[in-house]
Amino acid sequence: MAQLRALRRVASVLTTPLAPEDFLRLVNPLASTRQLRGLVTQVVPETADSATIRFRPGKGWNAHEAGQWARIGVEIDGIRQWRSYSLSAPAGADPAITVTAIGHVSTALVRNTKPGDVLFLDVPQGDFVLPRHPRPLLMLTAGSGLTPVMSMIRTLIPRRPDADVVLIHSSRTRADALFHDELLELADQFPGLTVKHWFTREEQGRRLDLTDFADLETLCPDWQARAAYACGPAEFLDAATALWEGGAHDGESNLTIERFAPVLLPGAGGEGGRVTFEKSDKEIEVDGDVPLLEAGEECGVVMPSGCRMGICRSCLTPLVAGRVRDLRTGEVHGDEGELIQTCVNAAAGPVHLDI
């Protein structure tokens, strides 16, 4: 170890002002002792506004389980931006994310990413995963909520002859439906998969109604006997949760939910206030329903972030002074030096953050 440290010191002298690993990255772009990286190997258009980005991760990546997500970083205009994306590749394969061009970062990924680009990575996480033991499954998805479920289907269906999965996927039109043709091909090839597409602007011409069980009875008559997984927009998931918890499902509730956004209380932000970002020398007046993370980004502060929904805690920022309100619970809190989750807290009066 002492000899290795000595060699590193010699190398540093010879490569100054760059570090030895800066030269190593010219040969291997994934080489880094500080940040996990991934090399984009393929970009596959899925719809007019979405694409699947496949990448080869560097050393330190943990193989993902089907249904998990990971934080992905991309540099835009010299600033590294982080977002969380579900992994759409099957477990055991090189990872991939399927991104829809909604928002600044996602749009940049869909429109600008090309093979050879380097992504910044964090390890996979999340507990929206397949059950440990075989059982009949019902997958309820809408829009981009299909992406983690697609990882599950790609993992389970080709490998388990005893699989029994019914997928009900809602999208606006056939052209908007992610993985449309692949899903139909899988359903033709494997009897264990049944696919039901629901088009809100074609054919059915309305939203899938989850306020009662009539649509579910038509699409999947034995839905109550299946373990259910749901992923999609907040209203879609709220309706599914209410249906299962309201007693329409026989016995104990058997629904697993994956949300892409935190559940926020309406009007829970209180009075709002002036937020001061001390190290950045910036401040902004915000309403009480604006997360501190969005407030900082709006006035140009480079804010740490990850899932943006109160799970990964990557956005933790020290509170210098003031009080904040948790937008999920309405609780007002805040002590000097407390680490604040800026993605799910808003100003409850004047706030000073150490960033």
VEXMARLUM-137442 format. One line per 8 residues: number of its first residue (from 1); their letters; for each residue x, y, z of C-alpha. Coordinates in steps of 0.5 Angstrom, whole numbers, plus 2048, in hexadecimal, padded with zeros to 3 digits. Layout:
BEGIN
NUM	A	X:Y:Z; ...
//
This chain:
BEGIN
1	MAQLRALR	800:800:800; 806:805:802; 809:803:7FB; 802:805:7F7; 801:80B:7FB; 808:80D:7F9; 807:80C:7F2; 801:810:7F2
9	RVASVLTT	804:816:7F5; 80A:815:7EF; 804:815:7EA; 801:81B:7ED; 807:81F:7EC; 808:81D:7E5; 801:81E:7E3; 800:825:7E7
17	PLAPEDFL	7FB:829:7E6; 7F7:823:7E4; 7F6:81C:7E8; 7F8:816:7E6; 7F1:813:7E5; 7F0:819:7E0; 7F5:816:7DB; 7F2:80F:7DD
25	RLVNPLAS	7EB:811:7DB; 7EE:813:7D4; 7EF:80B:7D3; 7E9:809:7D7; 7E3:80E:7D8; 7E0:80A:7DE; 7E7:80B:7E2; 7E5:80F:7E8
33	TRQLRGLV	7E7:80E:7F0; 7E2:813:7F2; 7DC:812:7EE; 7D8:80C:7EB; 7D7:80D:7E3; 7D4:80A:7DD; 7D6:80A:7D6; 7D0:80A:7D1
41	TQVVPETA	7D0:804:7CC; 7C9:806:7C9; 7C3:80A:7C8; 7BD:807:7C5; 7B7:80C:7C4; 7B0:809:7C7; 7AB:80E:7C5; 7AC:815:7C2
49	DSATIRFR	7AE:818:7C9; 7B1:812:7CC; 7B7:80E:7CC; 7BB:808:7CF; 7C2:80A:7D1; 7C6:804:7D2; 7CD:804:7D6; 7D3:800:7D9
57	PGKGWNAH	7D4:802:7E0; 7DB:803:7E3; 7DE:7FF:7E9; 7D9:800:7EF; 7D3:7FF:7EC; 7CE:7FA:7EF; 7CA:7F5:7EB; 7C3:7F8:7EB
65	EAGQWARI	7BD:7F4:7ED; 7B7:7F5:7E8; 7B3:7FB:7EA; 7B8:7FF:7ED; 7BA:806:7EC; 7C1:80A:7EC; 7C3:811:7EC; 7C6:813:7E5
73	GVEIDGIR	7CA:819:7E5; 7CB:81D:7DE; 7CF:824:7DD; 7CB:829:7DA; 7CE:830:7D8; 7D4:82E:7DD; 7D0:82C:7E3; 7CF:825:7E5
81	QWRSYSLS	7C7:824:7E6; 7C5:81D:7E9; 7BE:81A:7E8; 7BB:813:7EA; 7B9:80E:7E5; 7B6:807:7E5; 7BB:802:7E2; 7B7:7FF:7DC
89	APAGADPA	7BC:7F9:7DA; 7BB:7F2:7DD; 7BF:7F0:7E3; 7C5:7ED:7E1; 7C6:7F2:7DB; 7CA:7F8:7DA; 7C6:7FE:7DD; 7C1:802:7D9
97	ITVTAIGH	7BC:808:7DA; 7B6:80A:7D6; 7B5:811:7D6; 7B0:816:7D4; 7B1:81D:7D2; 7AE:820:7D8; 7B2:826:7DB; 7B9:829:7DA
105	VSTALVRN	7BD:823:7DC; 7B9:81D:7D9; 7B8:821:7D3; 7C0:822:7D2; 7C1:81B:7D3; 7BC:819:7CE; 7BE:81E:7C9; 7C5:81E:7CA
113	TKPGDVLF	7C8:818:7CC; 7CC:813:7C7; 7D0:80D:7C8; 7D7:80F:7CB; 7D4:814:7D0; 7D6:813:7D7; 7D0:813:7DD; 7D1:814:7E4
121	LDVPQGDF	7CE:80E:7E8; 7CC:80C:7EF; 7CB:805:7F1; 7C4:802:7F0; 7BF:803:7F5; 7B7:802:7F7; 7B3:7FC:7F9; 7AE:7FC:7F3
129	VLPRHPRP	7B0:7F5:7F1; 7AD:7EF:7F0; 7AA:7EA:7F5; 7AF:7E5:7F8; 7AA:7DF:7F6; 7A6:7DE:7F0; 79F:7E0:7F0; 79A:7E3:7EB
137	LLMLTAGS	79C:7EA:7EA; 798:7F0:7E7; 79C:7F6:7E5; 798:7FD:7E4; 79C:802:7E1; 79B:809:7DD; 7A0:80D:7D9; 7A7:80D:7DB
145	GLTPVMSM	7A5:809:7E1; 7A6:803:7DD; 7AE:803:7DD; 7AF:7FF:7E4; 7A9:7FA:7E2; 7AD:7F9:7DB; 7B3:7F7:7DF; 7AF:7F2:7E3
153	IRTLIPRR	7AC:7EF:7DD; 7B2:7EF:7D9; 7B5:7EB:7DF; 7AF:7E6:7E1; 7AC:7E4:7DA; 7B1:7E1:7D6; 7B4:7DE:7DC; 7AE:7DB:7E0
161	PDADVVLI	7AA:7D6:7DC; 7A5:7D6:7E2; 7A4:7DE:7E2; 79D:7E1:7E2; 79D:7E8:7E0; 798:7ED:7DE; 79A:7F4:7DC; 795:7FA:7DB
169	HSSRTRAD	798:800:7D8; 795:806:7D7; 798:80C:7D2; 795:811:7CE; 796:80E:7C7; 799:808:7C4; 79F:80C:7C2; 7A0:80F:7C9
177	ALFHDELL	7A0:808:7CC; 7A7:806:7CE; 7A9:7FF:7CC; 7A3:7FD:7C8; 7A5:7F9:7C3; 7AA:7F5:7C8; 7A5:7F4:7CD; 7A0:7F1:7C7
185	ELADQFPG	7A6:7EC:7C5; 7A7:7EA:7CC; 7A0:7E8:7CD; 7A0:7E4:7C6; 7A6:7E1:7C8; 7A5:7DF:7CF; 79E:7DD:7D2; 79F:7DF:7D9
193	LTVKHWFT	79F:7E7:7D7; 798:7EA:7D5; 798:7F1:7D3; 792:7F6:7D3; 794:7FD:7D0; 78F:803:7D2; 78F:809:7CD; 78C:80F:7D0
201	REEQGRRL	78C:813:7CA; 78A:80D:7C5; 786:807:7C6; 784:807:7CD; 784:80F:7CC; 784:810:7D4; 788:80F:7DA; 788:808:7DD
209	DLTDFADL	783:808:7E3; 786:806:7E9; 781:809:7EE; 77D:802:7EE; 77F:7FB:7EB; 77B:7FB:7E5; 781:7FD:7E0; 785:7F8:7E4
217	ETLCPDWQ	780:7F2:7E4; 77F:7F3:7DC; 787:7F3:7DB; 789:7EE:7E0; 783:7EA:7E3; 788:7E7:7E8; 78B:7ED:7EA; 789:7EC:7F2
225	ARAAYACG	78D:7E6:7F2; 794:7E9:7EF; 799:7ED:7F3; 799:7F4:7F0; 79E:7F9:7EE; 79D:800:7EC; 7A1:806:7E9; 79F:80C:7E5
233	PAEFLDAA	79C:813:7E7; 79A:815:7EE; 793:815:7EC; 793:80E:7E9; 797:80C:7EF; 792:80F:7F4; 78C:80C:7F1; 78F:805:7F1
241	TALWEGGA	791:806:7F8; 78A:808:7FA; 787:802:7F6; 78B:7FD:7FA; 78B:800:801; 783:801:800; 781:7FA:800; 780:7F9:7F9
249	HDGESNLT	786:7F4:7FA; 785:7ED:7FD; 789:7EC:804; 78F:7F0:805; 791:7F6:801; 796:7F3:7FC; 799:7F9:7F8; 7A0:7FB:7F7
257	IERFAPVL	7A1:803:7F5; 7A6:806:7F1; 7A6:80E:7F1; 7AA:812:7ED; 7A8:818:7F1; 7A7:81A:7F9; 7A0:81A:7FB; 79F:821:7FE
265	LPGAGGEG	799:824:802; 795:829:7FE; 797:830:801; 79C:82D:806; 7A1:832:804; 79E:838:809; 7A1:83F:808; 7A7:83E:804
273	GRVTFEKS	7AC:843:805; 7B3:846:803; 7B8:840:802; 7C0:842:802; 7C5:83E:7FF; 7CB:840:803; 7D1:83D:800; 7CE:83F:7F9
281	DKEIEVDG	7CC:846:7FB; 7C5:845:7F8; 7BE:846:7FB; 7B7:845:7F8; 7B0:847:7FB; 7AC:840:7FA; 7A5:83E:7FC; 7A4:839:801
289	DVPLLEAG	7A3:833:7FC; 7A9:834:7F8; 7AF:82E:7FB; 7B5:832:7FD; 7B9:82D:7F7; 7B5:831:7F2; 7B6:838:7F5; 7BD:837:7F5
297	EECGVVMP	7BD:834:7EE; 7B9:83A:7EC; 7BE:83F:7EE; 7C4:83C:7EB; 7C6:838:7F1; 7CA:831:7F0; 7C5:82D:7F4; 7C7:826:7F6
305	SGCRMGIC	7C1:821:7F4; 7C0:81A:7F3; 7B9:817:7F3; 7B5:81D:7F4; 7B0:81A:7F8; 7B3:819:7FF; 7B6:812:7FF; 7BD:812:7FD
313	RSCLTPLV	7BF:818:801; 7C4:81B:7FC; 7C1:822:7FD; 7C3:823:804; 7C5:82A:806; 7C7:82D:80C; 7C2:832:80F; 7C5:839:812
321	AGRVRDLR	7BF:83C:814; 7B7:83C:813; 7B2:837:813; 7AF:832:80E; 7A9:82E:80C; 7A9:827:80A; 7A5:827:804; 7A3:81F:805
329	TGEVHGDE	7A0:820:80C; 79F:828:80E; 7A4:827:814; 7A8:82E:815; 7AF:82D:817; 7B6:82F:817; 7BC:830:81C; 7C3:833:81B
337	GELIQTCV	7C7:82E:817; 7C1:82A:815; 7C2:826:80F; 7BC:828:80B; 7B9:823:805; 7B9:829:800; 7B4:825:7FB; 7AF:824:800
345	NAAAGPVH	7AF:82A:804; 7AD:831:803; 7AE:838:807; 7AA:839:80D; 7AC:841:80D; 7B3:843:80C; 7B8:83E:80B; 7C0:83E:80A
353	LDI	7C3:838:807; 7CB:836:808; 7CC:835:800
//
